[in-house]
Amino acid sequence: MSRILFIASHRKDRAPNQRFRFEQYLPYLEQHGVHGELSSIISEADDRFLYRRGHYLQKLGLHLRAMRTRSRDVARAGTFDVVFVCREAMLTGSTAYERRLRRRAPRLVFDFDDAIWNLDVSEANRAMAWLKNPGKTAELIAMADTVLAGNRYLADYARQYNPHVVIVPTTIDTDEYVPAARREESAVCIGWSGSVTTIKHFDEAVPALCVLKDRYGDRVRFKVIGDAAYAHRELGIHGIAWNRHDEIAELSSIDIGIMPLPDDEWARGKCGLKGLQYMALEIPTVMSPVGVNCEIVSHGINGLLAASRDEWVEELGSLIESAERRAAIGRAGRRTVEERYSVRAWRDEYVRLLAPRGDSSRV
């Protein structure tokens, strides 16, 4: 049996980029003779302060513990056939541990699903932005044997530094994401799922949602998943925290899913995860026409695209007013995920890409 060491920031089942980029493939890899081991540096206790202002002593303690963990990873890297780095080994701008892993690992794979060469630092850690390094991503790409990029935009960036780049989209486990029966309710629920660091993207849609609230009144309601501190009195929103155990149930309570984004370099690197989650559950989806969203959605068939406030109002209004249209677009969205963005569609290729091989036969 071959062995892969997965280097990532968060524990299993915690971070979307890890869950949907490699964790959901671990059982299938195991079935095909590949044992994957995750080495993470952020604990559940660390989550309580990492994205809050201050707490500098605790954050220093986290960094020191992370250094010890990564030193152990370097020491044993040679006992694995592949070392897989998901985004970065450390939360700072240093590439020291990746360089050491590169020297010891038979094969180094680098995976990324965001435009992480742009420093999108959370508000809580803005004062520590000086620890970041804008050139870090390019360095990691250059040292890898194989680079897995989440979409074409990311791949085009990576190919400036390494020719061995493969596009592997973010995928959904459609055996887990099973559409629920739609409940007949008086109000249509428009929902968004994200995190405390991406709630700013939800605000892109708020002007249109306010228009819809004025137009439809009690016929429409709104839901925010992922930021329990978020509130919007006019829209009647009190955000709820993300919870892995009821994630699908909460998403399934949404009648229309939205993925608003600004048209900037960071957003163009996004891999459409929110939209794909909605679509897998047969929830009709409206996205900003930014980046890979324009590849995922065929407008009016498996989803809708909206740029301006008026377009958001028009497209969401058409779904609010027609249960039949919601159902038809939802079914088409599910088919798109099954055919192009599912674990089933990609798992054999994933096994092939992570098979041990020497430097002379890099993918």
Sequence and secondary structure as in RCSB ss.txt:
>XXXX:A:sequence
MSRILFIASHRKDRAPNQRFRFEQYLPYLEQHGVHGELSSIISEADDRFLYRRGHYLQKLGLHLRAMRTRSRDVA
RAGTFDVVFVCREAMLTGSTAYERRLRRRAPRLVFDFDDAIWNLDVSEANRAMAWLKNPGKTAELIAMADTVLAG
NRYLADYARQYNPHVVIVPTTIDTDEYVPAARREESAVCIGWSGSVTTIKHFDEAVPALCVLKDRYGDRVRFKVI
GDAAYAHRELGIHGIAWNRHDEIAELSSIDIGIMPLPDDEWARGKCGLKGLQYMALEIPTVMSPVGVNCEIVSHG
INGLLAASRDEWVEELGSLIESAERRAAIGRAGRRTVEERYSVRAWRDEYVRLLAPRGDSSRV
>XXXX:A:secstr
 EEEEEE SB TTT HHHHHHTGGGHHHHHHTTEEEEEE  B HHHHHHHTSS  HHHHHHHHHHHHHHHHHHHH
HGGGSSEEEEES SSSSS  HHHHHHHHH S EEEEE S TTS    GGGGGGGGG  TTHHHHHHHH SEEEES
SHHHHHHHTTT S EEE    B TTTS        SSEEEEEE  TTTHHHHGGGHHHHHHHHHHHGGGEEEEEE
S TT EETTTTEE B   GGGHHHHHHT SEEEE   SSHHHHT   HHHHHHHHTT  EEE S TTHHHH  BT
TTBEE  SHHHHHHHHHHHHT HHHHHHHHHHHHHHHHHHSBHHHHHHHHHHHTS   GGG  
